[in-house]
């Protein structure tokens, strides 16, 4: 099969077209013929080597964390899926590789594709949808009537998180450029802040939850918009010692992450708020819950561009530029 892979870490490394064997199917795996794959900044960061201590992949490495396609074969212990099923998934770490024609995925990480989405739309959902779900539903347990500030509302995570929080019944504030306001209002955002002209710290007060996706300066300011007992969940760091323990990382990484997060944890404690770092995990059950919301019309995919697989490097560069409004997807030649 054809797959796009990198042979070494590096910012200037381009994904190269390679010929690989179709993956073997384990007893708990489903083999998926890939129709579309979503791109994420995580793909570029792994390529650059930013996560090589946390996720020590072997080279050559086929990237890609989002997939939609059709099951062609199932393992002996698979019970939920059969050949011909349309599915989507965020494969587990160390089993990624959606920039290819086929991928084998653990059944536990797979969900049926929403019936009302195209393959390309479905491929835009898993990673950002699960990130939003794990932050808002699992970690924060956001409730109706609460207030949440979701940074970078026009990004991949932001567009889904706004809709999920609004479905729960929360008041939603977000930052974006003014040209994105109409789109974000249609998704449910209540308070729109132009990050080029306004300072959210001067506008927002008494919030229950902040989803932080920006740099440390913005994170520091975010602590000040929370009510006592409020919570910041960061998907951009710094990682904490608890995260390192949960990931069973070596002692020196536990020490390093403890040092990296010491400042923000100290400030949070002084303000009487909570800080945690979220590194999302594959979860087919949670993805199935998102499917219900998508099929009910509560969550809509927000797409920016669709590229052919042959233009994967151009697509990844566009994701890195930060200009995308919603998700960028590559379409395979075998897509319908």
ABEGO torsion letter per residue (X at the ends): XBBBBBABBEAABBBBBBBBBBBBBBAABBBBBBABBBBBAAAAAAAAGAAAAABBBBOBBBBEABBBBBBABBBAABAABBBGBBBBBBBBBGABGABBABBBBBAAABBBBBAABBAAAAAAAAAAAAAAAAAAAAAAGBBBGBBBBBBGAABAAAAAAAAAAAAAGBBBBBBBBAAAAAAAAAAGBABBBBAAABBAAAABBGBABBBBABBAAAAAAAAAABBBGBBBBBAAOBBBAAAAAAAGBBAAAAAAAAAAAAAAAAAAAAAGBBBBBBBBBBBAAAAAAAAAAAAAGABBBBBABBBBAAAAAAAAAAAAAGABBEBBBBBBAABX
